[in-house]
Amino acid sequence: MAPKFDWWAKGNHRKGTPVVVKMENPNNWSMVEIESPAEQDFLVEGRREKSRNKNARQLTWVLLLKAHRAAGCLTSLGSALIALGTAVRRRIAVGRTDTEISSPSPAITKSKSRFFYLCLKLFLWLSLMLLAFEAAAYFKEWHFETPKLQLQFGIRGFFDSVYTFWVLLRVEYLAPPLQFLANACIVLFLIQSLDRLILCVGCFWIRFKKIKPEPKIAISDLESGEDGFFLPMVLVQIPMCNEKEVYQQSIAAVCNLDWPRSKILIQILDDSNDPITQSLIKEEVHKWQKEGARIVYRHRVNREGYKAGNLKSAMNCSYVKDYEFVAIFDADFQPLPDFLKKTIPHFKDNEELGLVQARWSFVNKEENLLTRLQNINLAFHFEVEQQVNSVFLNFFGFNGTAGVWRIKALEDSGGWLERTTVEDMDIAVRAHLHGWKFIFLNDVECICELPESYEAYRKQQHRWHSGPMQLFRLCLPAVIKSKISIGKKFNLIFLFFLLRKLILPFYSFTLFCIILPMTMFVPEAELPAWVVCYIPATMSFLNILPAPKSFPFIVPYLLFENTMSVTKFNAMVSGLFQLGSAYEWVVTKKSGRSSEGDLAALVEKEGKKTKHQRGVSAPETDAEKKAQKKDKKKKHNRIYMKELSLAFLLLTAATRSLLSAQVLVEKHCRRQERVWTQEYNYVCITSLNIDQLSQRKDMDKMCW
């Protein structure tokens, strides 16, 4: 029962505020006012003070309850911090860091980026030291401007002498090279931004003019039987390695391609080193063979050359000479039944055409924030880069999947080579040097999935950014010696490789993650506001245009790109200088969420009723159950030290920037106060208009 207090019943407290405080527990209480105080109590200062004294005892219990609640909050906050610290310590002790990834050679992987990580840590510790100096200087009210650098204090101690030495060091030796590097990065940034702007203008022009590659033979004629003699022999290849999450969907999709069965052969190129996965894929292939599909299973003993070695081995089969075209799909790609009917007709009466590339579509682009941000980059890549280069240059980088090659073009270009981890870009460059043309079909989509974890995405991006630098070193002499025009050489060397593969990750990391925070500690080196804010915002706006539904995520996208610049720069350096990590090939982990349901609905719409044609898997076999048990491993919490170090570096730079801004404001206020005092004294002497001076002072305060 809630206690009631009738302190106001005494005669001395008749004009107080009568209240009843009800309390069920310290966190649940209420105060009910019975009689409002007289209005006259607040008219006279003396009576107000008297009323306050009378009400003090009445509110004592309420104040005690509030103090109890505050103490409870502090106690819970302390316990929460202790629990957080315990969790972090447990994760660090039990989990693994970003260097301990699951790879065949963890020792090599651990040492691959040690130098890069040490550089990051060096910058971090340097920034922390500078932050400590600047914080101390802030409290001592020291501030120096470069044009008027004057040491207005004597050397009073060790810290004073050290800080004096640091100011002179940064002005004389650190600021000039930092400013030079900043200017160089600004030039590269402007060139890359101009290239991005030209690509966007080209994309707008394609949409405005409705430019679209048209085949010599219409798809409707092909389906009706007219000119039906153009039904060439097509080889379909699905390279995979331990892809037990998605193998059923991909095999079901290619077996449902609408093409005469006598003119199509499907190769399942399995590099799996897991016996259970091998048996599962074999069973799936045998199941479709019984349904009448022309499908074969190939397995290599070793993974030499990774995907390039797998494709090269498959092309050496004797029966390949009977086929004219080869369609390649990764294990998580599911082409629609009319994929070949939309791509093969472009080859008719176009003997110079070597590749037809389709666009990717993602079934899990809205799965989480990471997939949404990936969709922004890939939508720009296909909608703008691939389409514009295809229409205006007849060349673009092969995406490694969802494309159809003329086998003659592959053989003429030297076939698949195992020298880089980007075999798709390698074969595209060599085919371009031999005069073959490419076509990109923006309206033909192939279903696939995006990496849903940061770890898988980071490994994928490392391979995609280290491989081009490997290839650039290897193919540069061939490009220079080739017989293609100077314009095509310029496009390959400068635009394709240097600008988009080397300069972009270099300046995005160096300018925004190193130079920008260092200019906070070395204010003598300056970056214009349009470099830091306006142009990056404009470029981000252009990047997000092909994916208009992603506009609400533009701020996370900017932060995401800064985070990924660490991985991309590290990969670029690894590939350029042939470091050990440049030759690593880690299969991107799939989640198995590729559109099995979409495929089933599509095939059901086509009227196919059989169980296998719907892409529905059979009941779980013993092998599948064993595989599921094997997959149930304890997950480790990853700690990505590079990203955390970079975040800490940017945080310290932001803190220094806030301190600097506060010092400038206070210094300006002190200067203005002196000016106001002098003018006021002058006004008093000369008897000028004081109202005008007061108005000017108020305006200055509003501005600052």
Long-range contacts (C-beta under 8 A, 24 or more apart in sequence): 5-58, 5-61, 7-57, 7-58, 8-58, 12-54, 13-54, 13-57, 13-58, 15-41, 15-51, 15-54, 16-51, 16-54, 16-55, 16-58, 17-55, 17-58, 18-58, 19-58, 19-59, 19-62, 21-61, 21-62, 21-65, 23-65, 26-65, 26-68, 26-69, 26-72, 27-69, 27-72, 29-62, 29-65, 31-62, 91-637, 91-639, 92-639, 94-636, 94-637, 95-636, 95-637, 95-638, 95-639, 96-636, 96-637, 96-638, 96-639, 97-638, 97-639, 97-640, 97-641, 98-638, 98-639, 98-640, 98-641, 98-642, 98-643, 99-641, 101-455, 101-459, 101-586, 103-584, 103-586, 108-580, 108-581, 109-581, 109-584, 111-580, 112-574, 112-579, 112-580, 112-581, 112-584, 113-570, 113-574, 113-581, 113-642, 116-569, 116-570, 116-573, 116-642, 117-641, 117-642, 117-645, 120-566, 120-642, 120-645, 120-646, 120-649, 121-645, 123-514, 123-517, 123-518, 123-649, 124-645, 124-648, 124-649, 124-652, 127-517, 127-518, 127-521, 127-649, 127-652, 127-653, 127-656, 128-652, 130-166, 130-521, 130-656, 131-521, 131-652, 131-655, 131-656, 133-162, 133-163, 133-166, 134-521, 134-656, 134-659, 134-660, 135-659, 136-163, 137-163, 138-659, 138-662, 138-663, 141-663, 143-663, 143-664, 143-667, 146-171, 146-175, 146-523, 146-524, 170-521, 170-522, 170-524, 171-524, 174-522, 174-524, 174-525, 175-522, 175-524, 175-525, 178-515, 178-518, 178-519, 178-522, 178-525, 179-524, 179-525, 179-526, 181-510, 181-515, 182-511, 182-515, 182-519, 182-525, 182-526, 182-527, 185-507, 185-510, 185-511, 185-515, 186-511, 186-527, 186-528, 186-531, 188-503, 188-506, 188-507, 189-507, 189-511, 189-531, 189-535, 190-535, 191-499, 191-503, 192-499, 192-500, 192-503, 192-504, 192-507, 193-535, 193-538, 193-539, 195-495, 195-499, 195-500, 196-539, 196-542, 196-543, 197-542, 199-384, 199-385, 199-388, 200-384, 200-542, 200-545, 202-384, 202-388, 202-391, 202-392, 203-383, 203-384, 203-387, 203-388, 203-546, 206-387, 206-388, 206-391, 211-391, 212-442, 212-443, 213-346, 213-390, 213-439, 213-440, 213-441, 215-345, 215-346, 215-348, 216-345, 216-346, 216-348, 216-349, 216-350, 217-345, 217-348, 218-345, 219-338, 219-341, 219-342, 219-345, 222-341, 222-345, 223-341, 230-344, 230-345, 230-348, 231-259, 231-260, 231-263, 232-263, 232-323, 232-324, 232-325, 232-344, 232-347, 233-263, 233-264, 233-265, 233-322, 233-323, 233-324, 233-325, 234-259, 234-263, 234-264, 234-265, 234-323, 234-324, 234-325, 234-326, 234-327, 234-340, 234-344, 234-404, 235-264, 235-265, 235-267, 235-320, 235-323, 235-325, 235-326, 235-327, 235-407, 236-264, 236-265, 236-266, 236-267, 236-326, 236-327, 236-328, 236-329, 237-266, 237-267, 237-269, 237-311, 237-314, 237-326, 237-327, 237-328, 237-329, 238-266, 238-267, 238-268, 238-269, 238-329, 238-330, 238-331, 239-269, 239-271, 239-307, 239-310, 239-311, 239-314, 239-328, 239-330, 239-331, 240-268, 240-269, 240-270, 240-271, 240-272, 240-281, 240-330, 240-331, 241-270, 241-271, 241-272, 241-273, 241-303, 241-310, 241-331, 241-587, 242-272, 242-273, 242-274, 242-277, 242-587, 243-272, 243-277, 243-331, 243-332, 243-587, 243-590, 244-274, 244-276, 244-277, 244-280, 244-281, 244-627, 245-590, 245-591, 245-592, 246-331, 246-332, 246-449, 246-590, 246-592, 246-594, 247-277, 247-280, 247-281, 247-284, 247-331, 248-284, 248-596, 248-615, 248-617, 249-332, 249-334, 249-594, 249-595, 249-596, 249-599, 249-615, 250-329, 250-330, 250-331, 250-332, 250-333, 250-334, 250-594, 251-281, 251-284, 251-285, 251-288, 251-295, 252-288, 252-334, 252-599, 252-612, 252-613, 252-614, 252-615, 253-329, 253-333, 253-334, 253-335, 253-336, 253-447, 253-599, 253-615, 254-329, 254-335, 255-288, 255-291, 255-293, 255-295, 255-612, 255-613, 256-337, 256-603, 256-608, 256-613, 256-615, 257-335, 257-337, 257-339, 257-340, 258-337, 258-338, 258-340, 258-341, 259-340, 259-341, 261-292, 261-293, 261-294, 262-294, 264-294, 264-340, 265-294, 265-295, 265-296, 265-319, 265-323, 266-293, 266-294, 266-295, 266-296, 267-295, 267-296, 267-298, 267-314, 268-295, 268-296, 268-297, 268-298, 269-298, 269-300, 269-310, 269-311, 269-313, 269-314, 270-297, 270-298, 270-299, 270-300, 271-299, 271-300, 271-303, 271-306, 271-310, 272-299, 273-303, 274-627, 276-623, 276-626, 276-627, 276-630, 277-627, 279-623, 280-621, 280-623, 280-624, 280-627, 283-621, 283-623, 287-612, 287-618, 288-612, 291-610, 291-612, 291-613, 304-418, 305-418, 306-418, 306-421, 306-585, 307-400, 307-423, 307-585, 308-416, 308-417, 308-418, 308-420, 308-423, 308-426, 309-416, 309-418, 311-416, 311-423, 312-415, 312-416, 312-417, 312-418, 315-407, 315-410, 315-415, 315-416, 320-407, 323-407, 324-406, 324-407, 324-408, 325-404, 325-405, 325-406, 325-407, 326-404, 326-405, 326-407, 326-410, 327-403, 327-404, 327-405, 328-400, 328-401, 328-402, 328-403, 328-404, 328-405, 329-401, 329-402, 329-446, 330-400, 330-401, 330-448, 331-590, 332-448, 332-449, 332-590, 332-594, 333-360, 333-401, 333-402, 333-446, 333-447, 333-448, 334-446, 334-447, 334-448, 334-594, 334-595, 334-598, 334-599, 335-402, 335-446, 335-447, 336-445, 336-446, 336-447, 336-602, 337-602, 337-603, 337-606, 339-444, 339-446, 340-404, 342-441, 342-444, 343-404, 343-441, 343-444, 344-404, 346-439, 346-441, 347-404, 347-406, 350-437, 352-435, 352-436, 352-437, 353-406, 353-436, 353-437, 353-438, 353-439, 354-405, 354-406, 354-409, 354-413, 354-431, 354-436, 354-437, 354-438, 355-398, 355-403, 355-404, 355-405, 355-406, 355-409, 355-428, 355-431, 355-436, 355-438, 355-439, 356-403, 356-404, 356-438, 356-439, 356-441, 357-386, 357-390, 357-396, 357-398, 357-399, 357-402, 357-403, 357-438, 357-439, 357-440, 357-441, 358-402, 358-403, 358-441, 358-444, 358-445, 358-446, 359-386, 359-402, 359-440, 359-441, 359-442, 359-443, 359-444, 359-445, 359-446, 360-399, 360-402, 360-445, 360-446, 360-448, 361-445, 361-446, 361-447, 361-448, 362-447, 362-448, 362-449, 362-450, 363-447, 363-448, 363-449, 363-593, 363-594, 363-595, 363-598, 364-449, 364-450, 364-452, 364-591, 364-593, 364-594, 365-450, 367-450, 367-452, 367-593, 368-452, 369-553, 369-556, 370-450, 370-451, 370-452, 370-453, 370-454, 370-457, 371-450, 371-451, 371-452, 372-550, 372-553, 373-550, 373-553, 373-556, 373-557, 373-560, 374-450, 374-451, 374-457, 375-450, 375-547, 375-550, 376-543, 376-544, 376-547, 376-550, 376-553, 376-557, 377-543, 378-450, 379-546, 379-547, 379-550, 380-543, 380-544, 380-545, 380-546, 380-547, 382-440, 382-442, 382-546, 383-442, 383-546, 384-546, 385-500, 386-440, 386-442, 387-440, 387-442, 389-440, 390-438, 390-439, 390-440, 393-488, 393-491, 394-437, 394-438, 395-428, 395-432, 395-437, 395-438, 395-488, 395-491, 395-492, 396-428, 396-438, 396-440, 397-424, 397-425, 397-428, 397-429, 397-496, 398-424, 398-425, 398-427, 398-428, 398-438, 399-424, 400-424, 401-446, 401-448, 402-446, 402-448, 406-436, 409-434, 409-436, 412-436, 419-470, 419-474, 420-467, 420-470, 420-471, 420-474, 421-463, 421-466, 421-467, 421-470, 421-582, 421-583, 421-584, 421-585, 422-463, 422-464, 422-467, 422-468, 422-470, 422-471, 425-467, 425-468, 425-471, 426-471, 426-475, 429-471, 429-475, 429-479, 429-492, 430-475, 430-478, 432-484, 432-488, 432-492, 433-478, 433-479, 433-482, 433-484, 435-484, 447-594, 447-595, 447-598, 447-599, 448-594, 449-590, 449-591, 449-593, 449-594, 451-588, 451-589, 452-591, 452-593, 453-589, 454-638, 454-640, 455-589, 455-638, 456-588, 456-589, 458-564, 458-567, 458-640, 459-586, 459-588, 460-588, 461-564, 461-567, 461-568, 461-571, 462-567, 462-570, 462-571, 462-574, 462-581, 462-584, 463-571, 463-584, 463-585, 463-586, 464-571, 465-501, 465-505, 465-567, 465-568, 465-571, 465-572, 465-575, 466-571, 466-572, 466-574, 466-575, 466-581, 466-582, 467-575, 467-582, 468-497, 468-501, 468-502, 468-575, 469-501, 469-502, 469-572, 469-574, 469-575, 469-576, 469-582, 470-575, 470-578, 470-582, 471-497, 472-497, 472-498, 472-501, 472-502, 472-576, 473-576, 473-578, 501-572, 502-572, 502-576, 505-565, 505-568, 505-569, 505-571, 505-572, 506-569, 506-572, 508-561, 508-562, 508-565, 508-568, 508-569, 509-565, 509-566, 509-568, 509-569, 510-569, 512-536, 512-562, 512-565, 513-562, 513-565, 513-566, 513-646, 513-649, 513-650, 516-653, 517-649, 517-650, 517-652, 517-653, 518-653, 520-653, 520-654, 520-656, 520-657, 520-660, 521-653, 521-656, 523-660, 562-646, 562-650, 563-643, 563-646, 563-647, 566-642, 566-643, 566-646, 567-642, 570-642, 665-704, 668-704, 669-704, 672-700, 672-704, 676-700
